[in-house]
């Protein structure tokens, strides 16, 4: 059985998938840590809301990149 090497597009797609996975995992951990820390420090709601907005922005970015990856595989 002959194994072929992955082409450059497959390698780039794999990098994008890894990047999305890292961003999703890091966002969840940082967001949960920020929520806990905000509660411990008694931060005002408006400051804690900034953490929520940053997490939402990261999730939207991950969703857009995932959509691009999906479209790239179809085409």
C-alpha positions as CSV (number, residue, x, y, z in Angstrom):
1,X,0.0,0.0,0.0
2,X,1.4,3.4,-1.0
3,X,0.8,6.3,1.2
4,X,0.7,9.7,-0.4
5,X,1.9,12.8,1.4
6,X,-0.7,15.4,2.2
7,X,-0.8,18.4,-0.1
8,X,-0.2,22.0,1.0
9,X,-4.0,22.7,1.2
10,X,-4.5,19.8,3.7
11,X,-1.7,21.0,5.9
12,X,-3.0,24.5,5.9
13,X,-6.5,23.2,6.7
14,X,-5.1,21.1,9.6
15,X,-3.3,24.2,11.0
16,X,-6.6,26.2,10.9
17,X,-8.5,23.4,12.6
18,X,-5.8,23.3,15.4
19,X,-5.9,27.1,15.7
20,X,-9.7,27.0,16.1
21,X,-9.5,24.2,18.7
22,X,-6.9,26.1,20.8
23,X,-8.9,29.3,20.6
24,X,-12.1,27.6,21.7
25,X,-10.4,25.8,24.6
26,X,-8.5,28.8,25.8
27,X,-11.6,31.0,25.5
28,X,-13.6,28.7,27.7
29,X,-10.9,28.4,30.3
30,X,-10.2,32.1,30.4
31,X,-13.8,33.1,30.4
32,X,-14.6,30.8,33.3
33,X,-11.6,32.0,35.2
34,X,-12.6,35.6,34.6
35,X,-16.1,34.9,35.8
36,X,-14.8,33.3,39.0
37,X,-12.2,36.1,39.5
38,X,-14.8,38.8,39.0
39,X,-17.0,37.2,41.6
40,X,-14.1,36.9,44.1
41,X,-13.0,40.5,43.6
42,X,-16.5,41.9,43.6
43,X,-16.0,43.6,40.2
44,X,-18.9,45.6,38.9
45,X,-21.2,43.9,36.4
46,X,-20.1,46.2,33.5
47,X,-16.5,45.0,33.9
48,X,-17.5,41.4,34.0
49,X,-19.6,42.0,30.9
50,X,-16.5,42.9,29.0
51,X,-15.2,39.4,29.6
52,X,-18.4,38.1,28.1
53,X,-18.1,40.2,25.0
54,X,-14.5,39.1,24.5
55,X,-15.6,35.5,24.8
56,X,-18.4,36.0,22.3
57,X,-16.0,37.7,19.9
58,X,-13.7,34.7,20.1
59,X,-16.6,32.3,19.6
60,X,-17.8,34.2,16.5
61,X,-14.3,34.2,15.1
62,X,-14.0,30.5,15.6
63,X,-17.4,29.9,14.0
64,X,-16.4,32.0,10.9
65,X,-13.1,30.2,10.5
66,X,-14.9,26.8,10.9
67,X,-17.3,27.9,8.2
68,X,-14.5,28.8,5.9
69,X,-12.8,25.5,6.5
70,X,-16.0,23.7,5.8
71,X,-16.6,25.7,2.6
72,X,-13.0,25.0,1.5
73,X,-13.4,21.3,1.8
74,X,-16.5,21.3,-0.3
75,X,-15.0,23.3,-3.1
